[in-house]
Amino acid sequence: MRFVVDTGASIVVLRPEDARRAGLAPRAADYTQEANAASGTLLLAPVSIRSLAVGSHVANEVDAAVGDDAMDVSLLGMSYLSRAGRITIEQGRLTIGG
């Protein structure tokens, strides 16, 4: 699954297609929250991701949401990043954990 690392996003937000591949299938009535994004207002369905691994770092019970169909890419937000340990950017390369 591809993510954009978004330190401005408080939680992980999955595109509907990525959520389905991960076994998350919110119903239309579950889209109870709104968020402002660069593309406008998104409807969100809150979910919890049992286990999310990026490289060798694994976080369990990660707060997340499934975005509406307006999303082009999933966002790796602070609900994961704040638990990843060290994040560095050196010579154009972002490293999570370590």
VOGU-3710 file (C-alpha; in Angstrom, 3 decimals, decimal comma):
1> mrfvvdtgas> 0,000/0,000/0,000  1,314/3,460/-0,827  1,085/6,355/1,602  1,992/10,000/1,597  3,693/10,844/4,897  1,572/13,686/6,261  2,687/15,190/9,567  -0,256/17,596/9,290  -2,742/14,717/9,451  -3,580/13,762/13,029
11> ivvlrpedar> -4,528/10,206/12,041  -3,897/7,677/9,282  -6,472/8,131/6,510  -7,037/5,354/3,979  -8,478/5,629/0,502  -11,598/3,448/0,170  -9,734/1,031/-2,146  -6,869/0,619/0,321  -9,309/0,135/3,199  -11,114/-2,638/1,315
21> raglapraad> -7,804/-4,390/0,600  -7,046/-4,194/4,343  -10,422/-5,741/5,214  -12,067/-2,508/6,379  -15,469/-1,821/4,853  -17,347/1,011/6,547  -20,992/1,505/5,649  -22,274/4,823/4,294  -23,722/5,623/7,735  -20,234/5,289/9,290
31> ytqeanaasg> -18,978/8,451/7,525  -19,706/10,703/10,489  -16,695/13,028/10,553  -15,369/15,760/8,289  -11,815/16,937/7,684  -10,386/19,822/5,707  -7,850/18,784/3,105  -6,049/20,498/0,260  -8,704/19,168/-2,121  -11,596/20,380/0,058
41> tlllapvsir> -13,743/18,761/2,724  -13,533/14,981/3,129  -16,032/12,706/4,813  -14,389/10,189/7,142  -15,426/6,904/8,723  -13,436/6,284/11,948  -11,728/2,865/12,174  -8,934/1,196/14,103  -6,115/-0,598/12,315  -5,163/-3,694/14,281
51> slavgshvan> -1,561/-3,704/13,063  0,273/-1,316/10,724  3,846/-2,029/9,641  6,157/0,292/7,754  9,432/-1,478/7,168  10,400/-3,150/10,426  8,333/-0,836/12,666  4,936/-2,168/13,704  2,248/-0,240/15,584  -0,867/-1,933/16,951
61> evdaavgdda> -4,369/-0,476/17,386  -3,721/2,622/15,275  -6,479/5,256/15,173  -7,444/5,839/11,558  -10,273/6,713/9,218  -11,451/5,720/5,788  -11,823/8,740/3,517  -14,500/9,228/0,930  -14,059/8,692/-2,796  -12,414/12,114/-3,245
71> mdvsllgmsy> -9,090/10,777/-1,905  -6,291/10,049/-4,376  -3,779/8,619/-1,898  -3,750/7,253/1,649  -2,130/9,412/4,331  0,310/8,162/6,947  -0,590/10,553/9,748  0,544/11,205/13,291  -1,471/8,387/14,919  1,200/6,126/13,397
81> lsragritie> 4,165/8,484/13,059  4,142/9,544/16,722  4,684/5,886/17,670  7,383/5,182/15,085  10,283/6,437/17,133  12,808/8,498/15,259  11,986/10,057/11,900  14,858/11,533/9,921  15,294/13,197/6,574  18,808/13,103/5,192
91> qgrltigg> 19,991/13,572/1,627  16,423/13,475/0,323  15,559/10,220/2,087  12,951/9,881/4,846  13,602/7,124/7,391  11,023/5,977/9,916  12,198/4,252/13,106  15,688/3,204/13,884
//
